[in-house]
Amino acid sequence: MDRNTIIAIVLSVIVITVGMTVQAVFFPPEIPSYAEESTVVETIDATLQAASGSHIEAIGDEPDSTPFTVTSGAYTITFDPKGASVSSIKLNEHLDNGEPVELIFRDESDENAFMLYVGDSKTDPIDDIFNHSESVNSNGLTIVSFTRDFITEDGDEFTINKQFAIPDNGEYMIQLAVGISTPDGSAIPLNVSSDMYTMSVGPQIGPSFESISNNYDYRRVSVRYEGKTRSEARFDDGIFISDDEKVVDWMSLAGKYFAFILIPSDTSTIASAEAIQTSSDTGVSQKDVIYMSRSASGESSVRDMYSFYAGPKVKSNLSIYDNADDNIFRIEGNELTEIIDGSWLSWLESILNWILQLFYRFIPNYGVAIILLTILIKLLLQPIAKKGLDSTAKMSALTPKINEIKERYPDDPEAQNAAMAKLYKEEKINPMGSCLPMLIQFPIFIALYGLLNTNFDLRGSMFIPGWIPDLSIPDTIFILPFSIPLLGAQIHLLPILYTISMIFSMKITQMGSQAGAGSQAGMMKFMTYGMPIIFFFVMYNAPSGLLLYWSTVNVISIGQQVFVNKKKKGVYAEEIAERDAEKLAKKEAKRKNRRK
């Protein structure tokens, strides 16, 4: 096999492989390894055993334990007097299967969100029943207050107050004030491992899921240190502990479209930010609980403020917390938009998204908008793609000569390749002519992958009723009563159509070179059939919007190549025949001159 052909094949494989899977396979949102729940609990218990002996009891009359619901602005929140906690946060403006999105995904046996633990404990929450009240202040904030008196095993009394403030203006931010005080002015009697209390957020962020083992959905924990960009938590046996030498600005628990972000108002009081990740064969398959521990204090009263973003990963909703004048809580400078997923081509994603939204304004269907965006991109790239299409047509016109070489050297692949390399050189054809244009288009492919895989606007957007009701998830046309290895029980139609269109596209594109010799022919056959089958499994659980784009690209490419082959193949064949005739005439003339 000649050197140029080898390079052409290698580049083809690289472009096709990387172009469709670079982010899904090589740069997916990281899902760190997690430990079994029992292992994590045992590890935590062993770690905290020396810090036990901090038992407290609630005192006074037992309050009403009935959970209650508050609806205000963007939220419908279910509060539980047990532990002054939250068991449900629903987003009124975002739907999941026709119902408001539930952001707290939990089993019945799981602890609620915003539970407090004594010291640095994470296994024994303060789950006593709190007194509670509800009011609305002059700023339109619904205030839900909880209070309860406690006594330590040493007889020291103190009071815990928790106040939740919920805006009515549609902002996705809740504030939580945690107050602890003593009645006699003595120091707060909570100090375990130099921590006063720990607050938890979890056990998982919704919407609910059965499995997140593929590259197209995830749950991850991140932390932002002061003056640093957000970084993903690295779990060791299911446990993450923040760097004790760095100040934690905020900590997040995020999925593909929604996020919890816990922001302490006074970072100097935060001793550590931690997370525990567990897996389970039943119930919630993966749980990610984040914790913030508050340093112990010698004061008689403290009031700590936390801001808590609970909502969509949308720039317009997150960016208002960079400027105090733009939000009701006057929060600023937290760079919450860092939680939004983006590639190294985020600037190109923004341009493509602007065009997508423009099409959507004229035709309010994102499926149609994706098709129109794909057509526009193909038109803009036509001058570049034309060279590759022409190269394929030229090689197709050489098929008779290639077949002739194969007949001349039927059992000598090296001689075949050498003869074909000489033929390409004589006809001034570059075997890589169809590969280089693909490399030039590569950044656009990557940007579109990022856009269509994570675009929040596609969530819940219907393309074709009854077939593709949501462009952000796979199109499920049938659910089997059993599970197929590598695929699962859900049958998706778009991946099948995508694979078929990819095979036809590859077959037509390879038409001119499929008559190669030996290993080259085998490689071409693998490229035509093997690669699409591989990508069928890789892309099987991809969002419908992404597969719609790639299928449209394949269909357009097929049409382009068929048109060029039909129009140019005959022209190139005539040119080749004319050159052959000229060469033959020159040879005849030389022969006659020799005779003279």
N, C-alpha and C positions, 0 to 999 in steps of 0.2 A: 504494500500500500504506500503510495507516494506521500511525501511530507505534507503537502497542502491539503490532501484529502483527510489525513489524520487530524490536522488542525481544524478543518471544517466540521468533522464529526464531533470532536471534543467541544468546540464552541457551541454547536447545536444543542448538545446534551446540557451544557452548562446554562445556556440561555433559557431553554424550555423548563429545566428543573428549577433554577433559581427564580425565574420570572414569575412562577405561580406559587412557589412555596417558601420563598426566602423568609417571610415573616412568620408564616404558620409553622414552619419546621425549624428554622434557625433562630428566629427572633420572636417566638411567641411570648405573650405575657407569661411570666414565669410562674409556674405552680410548684412551689418548693415541696420536697419530700416531707411526708408527715407520718407521725407515729400512731400506733394504735392507742385508743383513748386510755385503756388500762395502764399502758406503759407510761404515758405522760403523767397520769394522776399519781402513780407510784413514785415517779421521779420528783414531782412537786412535793408530795407528802414527805419524802426523805429530806428534801432541801429545807423544808419549813419545820421539821420536827423540833429543832433546837429553838425555834422562835415561837413555840406554842406557849400556853399558859396565859393567854390574853382573853380569857372568857369574859363576856359581858352578858347582862340580862336586862330585858326591858322591864320597866316599872310603871305602875299606874294602871288605870282601867284599860281593858282590852277594847280597842276601837273597832269600827265596822270594817270587815275584811272584804267587802264586795268590790270587785274591779269596776271601773267606770270609764266611759269614753268621752273624749273631748274632741270636737271638730272645730278647727280654726284655720283659715287660710288654706295652705297647701296640704294640711295634715288632718287625718283622723287617727287619734292616738288613744290606745287603751292603757290606762294606768292601773297598777296593782298596789293596793295599800301594803301588801306583803313585801317588805324591803323597800318601800317607796320607789317602786321600779316601773318599768314599761314592758308590757308583753306584746304590744303590736304598734307598728307605725305604718300607716297606709298613706299612699300618695294619691290625693283626690283627682289629680289631673292626668295620671298615667295608669293605663290599664294593663292587666295581665289576665288573659282568657276572659275578658269582659268585665273583670272586677279590678278595683284599685290595687295597685302594686303593693304587696306586703314586703316591707324592708327587713323585718325581723323574721328570719327563717329558723325555726326551732322545733324540737320535739317537745312533747308535753312534759317530759322529765327534765328538760333543760332549764337553767336559771334564766330569769328575765334580764333585759338590758338595764344598765345603770345601777346594778347592785353594788353595795359597799362591803368591803372586807376589812377586818381589823389588821392594822399594820401591813405587812407585805403578804399576808395570806391570800390564797386564790382558791381555796377549797372549802371554806366555811363562811358563807355570806351572812351578813346581818339581815335575816329574813323575818324579823318580827313585824307585827302589824303596826303601821303608822297612822296617826290621826291625819286627816286631810281636809283641805278646803279649796275652793275655786273662785276666782274673781277675774275681772277685766279692768285694766288700768286705762288711764287717759291716752296712752299711746296705741291703744288697740291690741295690747298684748294680753293674752289669756294667761293668768298666773295660777299654777297648780302647786299648792304648798303641802308639804308633809312635815310632821314633827313627832318626836318620841323621846322620852326620858329613859336613860339607861344607868346601870350601876355596874362597876367592875367587881371582880371577885375579892378585891381589897377594900370594897365599900366606897369607892370614889364615884360620885354621880356626875353626869354630864348629859347634854341634850344634843340631838342631831336634827338639823333642819335641812330639808331639800326643797328647792323651789325651781320649777320648770316654767320658762317663759316662751310662749308660742305666738308668733306674729300672725296677724290676720290679713297681711298684704300680699301673700303668695310667696314670700321668701322661704327658701329651703334651709332655714337655720333655726335651731332651738338653743336657748341658753339654760344652763343648769347652775344654780348656786348651791354649794354645799357648805353649811354652817355648823360648827361644833363649838359648844361653850360649856363652861361649868357654872353652877349657881353661886358658888362662894368665892369666885375669883382666883381659884387655884389653877395650876397648870393642867391642860387637857391630859387626862390619864390614858392616852393611847400612844404607845411607843413600842413597836416590835421591830427589831432590826433597823432602828432609826427611822421607821415609817409610821405615820399616823393612821392612814387608811389607803386602801387601794380601790379604784373604781373600774368596773368591767363594762365592756361593750361587746355584745355578741348575743348568741353563739355563732350566728352566720348572717350574712346579708342576702336578702332575697333579690329577685323572685326565686321561688322554690325550684329545685332541679333534682333529677334522679342521679346524674353523674356529670362530672366536669373533667373527664379524662381526655377529651379531645382538645385540639388547639383553638377551637372557636368559641370557647367560653372558659371562664376561670374565676377564681376567688383568690385574692392576694392581700397581704398586709404590707404597708409601706410606712416609712418614717421620714420626716424632714427635720434635719438638724439645722440649727441657727446658721444662716449664711450659706447653706448648702442646698443643692437640688435634692428632690425626693429620691430615696433609694428603697429598693424592695428588701423586705425582711428576709434574712437567711436563717432558716430553721435548723437547729441541731437537735435531733431526736424529738422534733415537734415543739421545741421551745426557742423563742427569740427574746433576747434581752438587749436593750439599746446600749450604745456606748456610754459608759458612765462619765466619760471625759467631755461629752458633748451635750449641749443644751437642746432639748427636744422642742421644736416649734409646734409640730402636730403629728398625729399618728392616724392612719387610715386603714379601713377595711373596705375593699372595693371589688366589685364585679365588673362585668364588661360595660354595663350601662349606668350603674348606680354606685353610690359611695357613701360610707360613713367617714367623717373626718372629725376627730376629737382634738379641740384646740384649747389648751390652758391659757387663761388670761395672764397669769403670772408664772412664767416658765421657771423662775428661780425656786419655786416651791416643789417642782417635780423631781422626785428622786430617781425614777426610772420609768421607761415605757417598755412593756413586754407584750408578748403574744404567745398563745398556745394553739397549736394546730393538731387536730386529731382526725382519724378516719374511723368509719364504722360500716359494718355490713348491713345494718338496719337503720331506719330513720334517716336523718341527715347524713349523707355519705362523707362529707367533709365539713368540719367545724373550725372556725377561726375566731377566737376570742381575743380582744385586745384589752390591755390593762394599763392604767396609769397610777403610780404610787406617789402619794403626797408625803413629803418629809415631815417628821415629827417636829413639834413646836413646844416651847416652854410657855407660850401665851395661854391666857384663860379663854380666849375666843378667837376663832378664825372664820373667815368667809371666803371660800374659793369659788372663782367663776370659771366655768367652762362653756365654750361655744361648740355647738355640735351641728355640723352640716350633714343632713340626711336627705339626699335627693339625686337628681340625674347628673351625669358627668357631661354637662353642657356649659360651654364657655360663658354664655350670657348669664347663667345662674351663678356661676362660680366667681366670675371676675368682679362682681359688685363688692366683694369682700376685700378688694385691694384698696378701696377708697372709702373712708369713713362716711363721707357725705352720701354714698350711694346705698347704704343699707341701714335698717332700723336700729341695729345694735352698735353701729359706728365702729365696726371692726375694720382693720386695715393691715396691709403689708404682709399677708400670709401666703401669697402665691398659690392659692388653692387650685388654680388652673393646671398646675403640674400633675394633678391626678388624672388628667385626660391623656389617653394613650395617643402617641404620635410617633412617626418614624423620622428618620433623618431627612425625609422629604416632606415634612409637615407643611412647608410653605407651598409646595406644589399641590398637596392635598387640599389646602384652603382655596386655591384657584379653581381646582376641579369641582369642589363643593359649591363654589359660587355659581359656576356654570350649571351644575345639577339643579340648584335651587331656582335658577332662571328658567330652565325648562319646566320645572314643577309649577311655577306660577302660571304658565300658559296651559299646561296640561297637568292637572293635579293628581297625578298617578306616578309614584316614584319608579315603578317598573318601566313605564313608558319613558320617563326622564332618563333612566339608566341606558335604555336602548338608544335614545337620541344623543346622549353624551358619547356613547361608544361610536356611533356613526360620525359624529363631529370629529372625534379624535382620529378616526381612521382617515377622514378626508384631509385633516391637517397634516397627517403623517404620510399621505399618499406619495409626495415627491421622494421621501426616503424609502418607503416600501416599494416603490416602482422599480428601483434597482434590483431588489431581491426578487421581485416577480419576473422581471426581464431575464435575470440570471437563470431562474428555474425554467423559463420558456426556452432559452437558448440550449440548455442542457437537454431538455426534452427533444429539441430538434436534432440533437446529435444521437438519439437512440439508435438509428440504423447503423451508424458507424461504431457505436459501442457494442452492438450485437455482433457486428463483423469482427471486432477485436476478440470478443469472447469465443467466437467460432474458430478464430485463428490460433488462439492459445487456450484450448478447452481445459487443460490440466495444469496450467501454470499461472496461478494468481498473481505472482510477482511480475511476470511478463505482461499480463493483462493491465495491471496497475501502471506499469511503466509506459505502456502504449497509450493508455488513456490520459496520463499526465502529459505526454507529448501532444496528444490530440487537443487537450484543453489549451496548451500553450500556443499551438498553431492557430486555433480558433479564437484566441484571446478571451478565454472564459476563466473566470476566477471561481473555483468551487466554493469559496467562502462568500461569494456575492450575495447569497440569500441569508447569511448569518450576521454579517456586519450591520445591516439595517435593523435587525432585531436587537443588537446590542445598543444601538442609538436610542431605540424606543424603550429600553429597559427601565429607566427611571419613571416613566409614565406608568408602566405596568405596576411597579412597586407602589407608587402613590395611589393608584386606583384600588389596589388591594387593601391598603390601609384605610382608605375612605369608605369602601363598600363593606368592609369587615366590621368596622366599629362605629359607623355613622349613626348617631342616636336617632336622627330623623327617620331612618328606615325601620326602627322598632315599631311593630304593630301596623306598618304600612302594607295595605293589600295591593297586589298586582292583578291577579285573576281570581275572582270569587270561586270558592270550591276547590281551587288548586293551590294557589300561592296567597294565603291570607296574611302572611307576615314575611317581609323581605329580609328580616334580620335573623330568621331561623330556617332550618331545612324545610322543604316542602314535603310533608308526610301525606301520602295518598292511601296508605294502608298500614295497619299494625298487625303483625303476625302473632299468633299465640305462643310462639317460641322465638328464641334469639339466634341470629345467624352470626357465626364468628366474624369479628372485625367490623360487622355492620350493625348488629343489634336487631331489634324486632321491628323497627320502623322502616318502611320502604319509601325511599325518596325517588321521584321521577327525574328531577333536574340533573342529578349526577349522571344518570343513564344517558339522557339527551346530550349532555356535555361531552361524555366519553365518545359517543357515536360521532358527534360533530368534530371532535378532536381527531379521531381516526381518519375521517374523510379529509380533513384539512391537512393532516400529515401525509396522507396517501397522495394527494394531489401535489403537495409541495415537493414530495420526494420523487415525483414521477420521472423527472429527468435523470435522476441519479440512481434509481432503484435497480437499474440493470448492471450495477457494479459487480465486481468479482468477489468470489469467496467470502472472506470475513467482512468486506464492505457491504455485500448484499445482506449478510446476517445482521450487521449493525443497523442497516436501513429498515429491515423487517422489525427489529426490536424497537426502533424509534417510531415506526408506524403503528405497531400494535402493543408492544410491551409498555412503553411510556404512558399511553392513555389509560391502560389498565391499572398501572401503578397509581396514577393521579385520580382514578376513580375511587380508590380506597382513601387516598389522602384527602380528597375534597368531598367525600361522601357526606360529612356532617357540616359542610360549609354553609354559611348563610345563603339564602336563595338569591339575594341581590348580587352577591359575588359570582355565583354560578351563572346568573342571567347575563352578567357582563361578559364572562369568558365564553359562554355559548354564542352570544351575539358576535363576539370577535371571530370565533371559528367560522360561523356562517358567512360573515362578510369576507373573510379571508378566502373561503372556498369560492365565493362568487368572483372575487378579484382574480384569483389564479386561473379559474376556468375561462374568464373573459380574456385574460392576457394570453393564455395558452392558445385559445381559439384564434385570437387576432394576430399574435406575433409568431406562433410556431411556424405557420406557413411562410411568413416573411423571412424568418431566420433560415428555414429549410431552403428557400430559394437562394438566399445569400450564400449559404454553404455550398449549394450546387453550383452557383456561379463561380465561386472561388475554386471549387474542384475542377470546373471546366477550364478556368484560366491556367491552373497548375498543369492540367493535362496538355493544354495547347502549348505551354512553354516547353514541356518535356518533348512534345512532338517536334517543335521548332529546333530544339537543341539536337535532337536525333538527326534531323535533316541536315543541319549544319555540319555534324560530324561526318555524314555520308559524303558531303561535298568536299 
